[in-house]
Amino acid sequence: MTYYLYILQSEKNGRYYVGSTQNVNERLQQHNWSRTPSTKSGIPWKLVYTEEFSDRSLAIQREYEIKRKKSRKYIEFLIGSVG
């Protein structure tokens, strides 16, 4: 089974959201359909970054690693490294 770390960016206010899931497209829809209270104020969201993992715990570990940095600059570095 494949798991993903994902980063969304709000098209409304530019804020980033970091999460992990098995199905990135379904999760993005949930964020944009107000199913996640913490992201309601930023709708619409767009997917700007993903990383793939073979294990759920690794995806969650990476999610928390990024969140612990509390760094917009680091998130923008990650997004910029994909192009």
A tleap script that builds the chain and sets N, CA, C and O, in Angstrom:
source leaprc.protein.ff14SB
mol = sequence {
  NMET THR TYR TYR LEU TYR ILE LEU GLN SER
  GLU LYS ASN GLY ARG TYR TYR VAL GLY SER
  THR GLN ASN VAL ASN GLU ARG LEU GLN GLN
  HIE ASN TRP SER ARG THR PRO SER THR LYS
  SER GLY ILE PRO TRP LYS LEU VAL TYR THR
  GLU GLU PHE SER ASP ARG SER LEU ALA ILE
  GLN ARG GLU TYR GLU ILE LYS ARG LYS LYS
  SER ARG LYS TYR ILE GLU PHE LEU ILE GLY
  SER VAL CGLY
}
set mol.1.N position { 0.841 -1.181 0.000 }
set mol.1.CA position { 0.000 0.000 0.000 }
set mol.1.C position { 0.889 1.249 0.000 }
set mol.1.O position { 1.949 1.257 0.627 }
set mol.2.N position { 0.464 2.289 -0.694 }
set mol.2.CA position { 1.238 3.523 -0.790 }
set mol.2.C position { 0.594 4.616 0.047 }
set mol.2.O position { -0.628 4.763 0.075 }
set mol.3.N position { 1.431 5.371 0.721 }
set mol.3.CA position { 0.990 6.497 1.538 }
set mol.3.C position { 1.713 7.748 1.073 }
set mol.3.O position { 2.810 7.674 0.519 }
set mol.4.N position { 1.094 8.890 1.300 }
set mol.4.CA position { 1.654 10.144 0.815 }
set mol.4.C position { 1.706 11.202 1.905 }
set mol.4.O position { 0.804 11.321 2.735 }
set mol.5.N position { 2.769 11.951 1.877 }
set mol.5.CA position { 2.834 13.221 2.589 }
set mol.5.C position { 2.381 14.226 1.535 }
set mol.5.O position { 2.785 14.127 0.377 }
set mol.6.N position { 1.557 15.183 1.916 }
set mol.6.CA position { 1.136 16.184 0.939 }
set mol.6.C position { 1.169 17.571 1.558 }
set mol.6.O position { 1.017 17.742 2.767 }
set mol.7.N position { 1.371 18.549 0.697 }
set mol.7.CA position { 1.311 19.954 1.116 }
set mol.7.C position { 0.322 20.650 0.197 }
set mol.7.O position { 0.418 20.574 -1.028 }
set mol.8.N position { -0.631 21.329 0.821 }
set mol.8.CA position { -1.619 22.124 0.094 }
set mol.8.C position { -1.310 23.594 0.312 }
set mol.8.O position { -0.714 23.973 1.320 }
set mol.9.N position { -1.717 24.414 -0.639 }
set mol.9.CA position { -1.631 25.862 -0.467 }
set mol.9.C position { -3.003 26.458 -0.729 }
set mol.9.O position { -3.681 26.117 -1.698 }
set mol.10.N position { -3.391 27.360 0.164 }
set mol.10.CA position { -4.673 28.032 0.013 }
set mol.10.C position { -4.567 29.059 -1.104 }
set mol.10.O position { -3.661 29.892 -1.110 }
set mol.11.N position { -5.494 28.994 -2.045 }
set mol.11.CA position { -5.535 29.990 -3.113 }
set mol.11.C position { -6.157 31.287 -2.600 }
set mol.11.O position { -6.078 32.322 -3.261 }
set mol.12.N position { -6.766 31.227 -1.438 }
set mol.12.CA position { -7.413 32.397 -0.833 }
set mol.12.C position { -6.417 33.255 -0.049 }
set mol.12.O position { -6.391 34.477 -0.202 }
set mol.13.N position { -5.590 32.606 0.798 }
set mol.13.CA position { -4.714 33.396 1.665 }
set mol.13.C position { -3.242 32.980 1.615 }
set mol.13.O position { -2.425 33.544 2.343 }
set mol.14.N position { -2.887 32.006 0.771 }
set mol.14.CA position { -1.497 31.604 0.599 }
set mol.14.C position { -0.945 30.684 1.685 }
set mol.14.O position { 0.213 30.271 1.614 }
set mol.15.N position { -1.757 30.360 2.687 }
set mol.15.CA position { -1.328 29.502 3.783 }
set mol.15.C position { -1.058 28.070 3.295 }
set mol.15.O position { -1.661 27.604 2.329 }
set mol.16.N position { -0.143 27.393 3.985 }
set mol.16.CA position { 0.161 26.002 3.657 }
set mol.16.C position { -0.461 25.069 4.685 }
set mol.16.O position { -0.654 25.430 5.846 }
set mol.17.N position { -0.771 23.858 4.226 }
set mol.17.CA position { -1.265 22.801 5.119 }
set mol.17.C position { -0.498 21.528 4.788 }
set mol.17.O position { -0.380 21.156 3.620 }
set mol.18.N position { 0.022 20.861 5.809 }
set mol.18.CA position { 0.795 19.634 5.636 }
set mol.18.C position { 0.000 18.472 6.224 }
set mol.18.O position { -0.493 18.563 7.348 }
set mol.19.N position { -0.126 17.381 5.471 }
set mol.19.CA position { -0.854 16.219 5.958 }
set mol.19.C position { -0.337 14.944 5.325 }
set mol.19.O position { 0.590 14.972 4.515 }
set mol.20.N position { -0.946 13.814 5.701 }
set mol.20.CA position { -0.595 12.533 5.091 }
set mol.20.C position { -1.872 11.733 4.862 }
set mol.20.O position { -2.852 11.877 5.594 }
set mol.21.N position { -1.844 10.888 3.835 }
set mol.21.CA position { -3.039 10.152 3.432 }
set mol.21.C position { -2.677 9.013 2.490 }
set mol.21.O position { -1.542 8.927 2.022 }
set mol.22.N position { -3.633 8.146 2.214 }
set mol.22.CA position { -3.470 7.108 1.188 }
set mol.22.C position { -3.933 7.615 -0.170 }
set mol.22.O position { -3.405 7.192 -1.199 }
set mol.23.N position { -4.909 8.513 -0.190 }
set mol.23.CA position { -5.485 8.986 -1.441 }
set mol.23.C position { -5.460 10.519 -1.460 }
set mol.23.O position { -6.312 11.171 -0.855 }
set mol.24.N position { -4.487 11.074 -2.152 }
set mol.24.CA position { -4.284 12.525 -2.158 }
set mol.24.C position { -5.460 13.265 -2.797 }
set mol.24.O position { -5.896 14.294 -2.281 }
set mol.25.N position { -5.975 12.752 -3.910 }
set mol.25.CA position { -7.079 13.444 -4.589 }
set mol.25.C position { -8.339 13.486 -3.729 }
set mol.25.O position { -9.009 14.515 -3.648 }
set mol.26.N position { -8.652 12.373 -3.095 }
set mol.26.CA position { -9.820 12.321 -2.217 }
set mol.26.C position { -9.649 13.271 -1.021 }
set mol.26.O position { -10.590 13.952 -0.612 }
set mol.27.N position { -8.446 13.300 -0.480 }
set mol.27.CA position { -8.169 14.163 0.680 }
set mol.27.C position { -8.275 15.631 0.283 }
set mol.27.O position { -8.800 16.438 1.050 }
set mol.28.N position { -7.790 15.986 -0.888 }
set mol.28.CA position { -7.896 17.364 -1.380 }
set mol.28.C position { -9.361 17.762 -1.505 }
set mol.28.O position { -9.733 18.877 -1.138 }
set mol.29.N position { -10.185 16.871 -2.016 }
set mol.29.CA position { -11.623 17.148 -2.120 }
set mol.29.C position { -12.226 17.399 -0.745 }
set mol.29.O position { -13.037 18.308 -0.574 }
set mol.30.N position { -11.827 16.588 0.238 }
set mol.30.CA position { -12.349 16.769 1.593 }
set mol.30.C position { -11.984 18.146 2.140 }
set mol.30.O position { -12.808 18.799 2.782 }
set mol.31.N position { -10.767 18.584 1.891 }
set mol.31.CA position { -10.361 19.919 2.343 }
set mol.31.C position { -11.196 20.987 1.642 }
set mol.31.O position { -11.641 21.944 2.276 }
set mol.32.N position { -11.407 20.831 0.364 }
set mol.32.CA position { -12.140 21.844 -0.400 }
set mol.32.C position { -13.650 21.787 -0.192 }
set mol.32.O position { -14.353 22.729 -0.558 }
set mol.33.N position { -14.156 20.710 0.384 }
set mol.33.CA position { -15.590 20.588 0.661 }
set mol.33.C position { -15.907 20.858 2.126 }
set mol.33.O position { -16.952 20.440 2.623 }
set mol.34.N position { -15.009 21.556 2.820 }
set mol.34.CA position { -15.201 21.953 4.226 }
set mol.34.C position { -15.336 20.769 5.177 }
set mol.34.O position { -15.990 20.892 6.212 }
set mol.35.N position { -14.737 19.634 4.856 }
set mol.35.CA position { -14.830 18.462 5.729 }
set mol.35.C position { -13.722 18.448 6.773 }
set mol.35.O position { -13.705 17.579 7.645 }
set mol.36.N position { -12.792 19.403 6.694 }
set mol.36.CA position { -11.691 19.496 7.649 }
set mol.36.C position { -11.744 20.870 8.307 }
set mol.36.O position { -11.415 21.872 7.671 }
set mol.37.N position { -12.152 20.929 9.564 }
set mol.37.CA position { -12.333 22.228 10.245 }
set mol.37.C position { -11.119 23.150 10.183 }
set mol.37.O position { -11.272 24.362 10.028 }
set mol.38.N position { -9.918 22.594 10.300 }
set mol.38.CA position { -8.728 23.446 10.334 }
set mol.38.C position { -8.402 24.094 8.988 }
set mol.38.O position { -7.575 25.005 8.934 }
set mol.39.N position { -9.031 23.647 7.909 }
set mol.39.CA position { -8.724 24.238 6.603 }
set mol.39.C position { -9.911 24.958 5.963 }
set mol.39.O position { -9.799 25.455 4.843 }
set mol.40.N position { -11.035 25.018 6.658 }
set mol.40.CA position { -12.236 25.657 6.098 }
set mol.40.C position { -11.981 27.091 5.633 }
set mol.40.O position { -12.465 27.502 4.578 }
set mol.41.N position { -11.223 27.846 6.421 }
set mol.41.CA position { -11.042 29.271 6.111 }
set mol.41.C position { -10.153 29.513 4.900 }
set mol.41.O position { -10.082 30.642 4.415 }
set mol.42.N position { -9.468 28.479 4.392 }
set mol.42.CA position { -8.548 28.680 3.276 }
set mol.42.C position { -9.039 28.204 1.930 }
set mol.42.O position { -8.296 28.263 0.950 }
set mol.43.N position { -10.262 27.736 1.856 }
set mol.43.CA position { -10.813 27.196 0.607 }
set mol.43.C position { -10.821 28.273 -0.468 }
set mol.43.O position { -11.239 29.396 -0.185 }
set mol.44.N position { -10.381 27.986 -1.677 }
set mol.44.CA position { -9.975 26.696 -2.236 }
set mol.44.C position { -8.487 26.393 -1.990 }
set mol.44.O position { -7.656 27.297 -1.895 }
set mol.45.N position { -8.183 25.091 -1.890 }
set mol.45.CA position { -6.821 24.591 -1.699 }
set mol.45.C position { -6.340 23.948 -2.982 }
set mol.45.O position { -7.127 23.371 -3.733 }
set mol.46.N position { -5.040 24.049 -3.232 }
set mol.46.CA position { -4.443 23.340 -4.371 }
set mol.46.C position { -3.266 22.513 -3.863 }
set mol.46.O position { -2.585 22.903 -2.915 }
set mol.47.N position { -3.037 21.376 -4.498 }
set mol.47.CA position { -1.943 20.490 -4.152 }
set mol.47.C position { -0.657 21.060 -4.742 }
set mol.47.O position { -0.586 21.314 -5.945 }
set mol.48.N position { 0.365 21.263 -3.898 }
set mol.48.CA position { 1.621 21.835 -4.390 }
set mol.48.C position { 2.824 20.912 -4.199 }
set mol.48.O position { 3.892 21.179 -4.751 }
set mol.49.N position { 2.672 19.818 -3.420 }
set mol.49.CA position { 3.828 18.964 -3.153 }
set mol.49.C position { 3.370 17.614 -2.604 }
set mol.49.O position { 2.419 17.544 -1.826 }
set mol.50.N position { 4.050 16.545 -3.015 }
set mol.50.CA position { 3.803 15.218 -2.429 }
set mol.50.C position { 5.121 14.463 -2.296 }
set mol.50.O position { 6.078 14.709 -3.030 }
set mol.51.N position { 5.143 13.545 -1.346 }
set mol.51.CA position { 6.210 12.555 -1.212 }
set mol.51.C position { 5.517 11.215 -1.019 }
set mol.51.O position { 4.479 11.144 -0.361 }
set mol.52.N position { 6.078 10.158 -1.583 }
set mol.52.CA position { 5.469 8.830 -1.545 }
set mol.52.C position { 6.211 7.931 -0.561 }
set mol.52.O position { 7.440 7.959 -0.484 }
set mol.53.N position { 5.450 7.132 0.192 }
set mol.53.CA position { 6.032 6.212 1.178 }
set mol.53.C position { 5.351 4.855 1.076 }
set mol.53.O position { 4.179 4.765 0.709 }
set mol.54.N position { 6.087 3.806 1.401 }
set mol.54.CA position { 5.525 2.458 1.357 }
set mol.54.C position { 4.881 2.080 2.683 }
set mol.54.O position { 4.262 1.021 2.794 }
set mol.55.N position { 5.023 2.932 3.684 }
set mol.55.CA position { 4.566 2.618 5.035 }
set mol.55.C position { 3.883 3.851 5.643 }
set mol.55.O position { 4.398 4.965 5.550 }
set mol.56.N position { 2.733 3.639 6.258 }
set mol.56.CA position { 1.970 4.752 6.845 }
set mol.56.C position { 2.773 5.495 7.907 }
set mol.56.O position { 2.750 6.725 7.957 }
set mol.57.N position { 3.476 4.758 8.748 }
set mol.57.CA position { 4.225 5.397 9.834 }
set mol.57.C position { 5.325 6.305 9.300 }
set mol.57.O position { 5.629 7.327 9.915 }
set mol.58.N position { 5.927 5.952 8.169 }
set mol.58.CA position { 6.957 6.808 7.572 }
set mol.58.C position { 6.360 8.113 7.047 }
set mol.58.O position { 6.962 9.178 7.184 }
set mol.59.N position { 5.174 8.024 6.448 }
set mol.59.CA position { 4.500 9.229 5.949 }
set mol.59.C position { 4.140 10.158 7.105 }
set mol.59.O position { 4.318 11.372 7.003 }
set mol.60.N position { 3.636 9.596 8.199 }
set mol.60.CA position { 3.269 10.400 9.368 }
set mol.60.C position { 4.517 10.995 10.013 }
set mol.60.O position { 4.513 12.152 10.436 }
set mol.61.N position { 5.572 10.209 10.086 }
set mol.61.CA position { 6.833 10.695 10.652 }
set mol.61.C position { 7.343 11.899 9.853 }
set mol.61.O position { 7.786 12.889 10.436 }
set mol.62.N position { 7.281 11.816 8.534 }
set mol.62.CA position { 7.726 12.921 7.672 }
set mol.62.C position { 6.816 14.140 7.848 }
set mol.62.O position { 7.295 15.273 7.876 }
set mol.63.N position { 5.508 13.908 7.966 }
set mol.63.CA position { 4.555 14.996 8.196 }
set mol.63.C position { 4.939 15.765 9.459 }
set mol.63.O position { 5.022 16.993 9.438 }
set mol.64.N position { 5.172 15.048 10.554 }
set mol.64.CA position { 5.512 15.707 11.818 }
set mol.64.C position { 6.880 16.372 11.771 }
set mol.64.O position { 7.099 17.399 12.414 }
set mol.65.N position { 7.800 15.786 11.011 }
set mol.65.CA position { 9.126 16.399 10.846 }
set mol.65.C position { 8.988 17.790 10.222 }
set mol.65.O position { 9.613 18.748 10.676 }
set mol.66.N position { 8.170 17.886 9.185 }
set mol.66.CA position { 7.964 19.179 8.515 }
set mol.66.C position { 7.214 20.134 9.435 }
set mol.66.O position { 7.577 21.307 9.532 }
set mol.67.N position { 6.178 19.654 10.108 }
set mol.67.CA position { 5.387 20.514 11.002 }
set mol.67.C position { 6.223 21.044 12.173 }
set mol.67.O position { 6.043 22.186 12.596 }
set mol.68.N position { 7.133 20.218 12.695 }
set mol.68.CA position { 7.975 20.644 13.821 }
set mol.68.C position { 8.886 21.806 13.453 }
set mol.68.O position { 9.236 22.615 14.312 }
set mol.69.N position { 9.268 21.893 12.193 }
set mol.69.CA position { 10.143 22.986 11.751 }
set mol.69.C position { 9.432 24.340 11.822 }
set mol.69.O position { 10.073 25.382 11.960 }
set mol.70.N position { 8.104 24.310 11.727 }
set mol.70.CA position { 7.310 25.545 11.739 }
set mol.70.C position { 7.915 26.607 10.815 }
set mol.70.O position { 8.053 27.773 11.184 }
set mol.71.N position { 8.267 26.173 9.621 }
set mol.71.CA position { 8.996 27.045 8.704 }
set mol.71.C position { 8.349 27.108 7.325 }
set mol.71.O position { 8.369 26.138 6.567 }
set mol.72.N position { 7.781 28.255 7.022 }
set mol.72.CA position { 7.233 28.494 5.686 }
set mol.72.C position { 8.358 28.422 4.646 }
set mol.72.O position { 8.172 27.927 3.535 }
set mol.73.N position { 9.526 28.931 5.042 }
set mol.73.CA position { 10.682 28.948 4.144 }
set mol.73.C position { 11.082 27.518 3.738 }
set mol.73.O position { 11.400 27.268 2.576 }
set mol.74.N position { 11.064 26.589 4.698 }
set mol.74.CA position { 11.405 25.200 4.408 }
set mol.74.C position { 10.371 24.578 3.470 }
set mol.74.O position { 10.733 23.872 2.529 }
set mol.75.N position { 9.105 24.833 3.720 }
set mol.75.CA position { 8.043 24.313 2.845 }
set mol.75.C position { 8.224 24.855 1.428 }
set mol.75.O position { 8.077 24.113 0.457 }
set mol.76.N position { 8.536 26.121 1.311 }
set mol.76.CA position { 8.746 26.710 -0.015 }
set mol.76.C position { 9.995 26.156 -0.688 }
set mol.76.O position { 10.041 26.049 -1.914 }
set mol.77.N position { 11.014 25.801 0.106 }
set mol.77.CA position { 12.194 25.135 -0.425 }
set mol.77.C position { 11.805 23.772 -1.010 }
set mol.77.O position { 12.217 23.432 -2.119 }
set mol.78.N position { 11.013 22.994 -0.268 }
set mol.78.CA position { 10.572 21.681 -0.741 }
set mol.78.C position { 9.794 21.814 -2.048 }
set mol.78.O position { 10.043 21.078 -3.004 }
set mol.79.N position { 8.860 22.747 -2.085 }
set mol.79.CA position { 8.025 22.943 -3.269 }
set mol.79.C position { 8.899 23.347 -4.462 }
set mol.79.O position { 8.698 22.865 -5.576 }
set mol.80.N position { 9.860 24.226 -4.221 }
set mol.80.CA position { 10.760 24.697 -5.273 }
set mol.80.C position { 11.693 23.628 -5.782 }
set mol.80.O position { 12.159 23.714 -6.918 }
set mol.81.N position { 11.984 22.613 -4.972 }
set mol.81.CA position { 12.934 21.569 -5.379 }
set mol.81.C position { 12.300 20.567 -6.343 }
set mol.81.O position { 13.005 19.727 -6.903 }
set mol.82.N position { 11.003 20.640 -6.542 }
set mol.82.CA position { 10.308 19.675 -7.410 }
set mol.82.C position { 10.411 20.053 -8.885 }
set mol.82.O position { 10.433 19.169 -9.742 }
set mol.83.N position { 10.474 21.323 -9.193 }
set mol.83.CA position { 10.447 21.785 -10.565 }
set mol.83.C position { 11.644 21.413 -11.327 }
set mol.83.O position { 11.751 21.742 -12.508 }
savepdb mol mol.pdb
quit
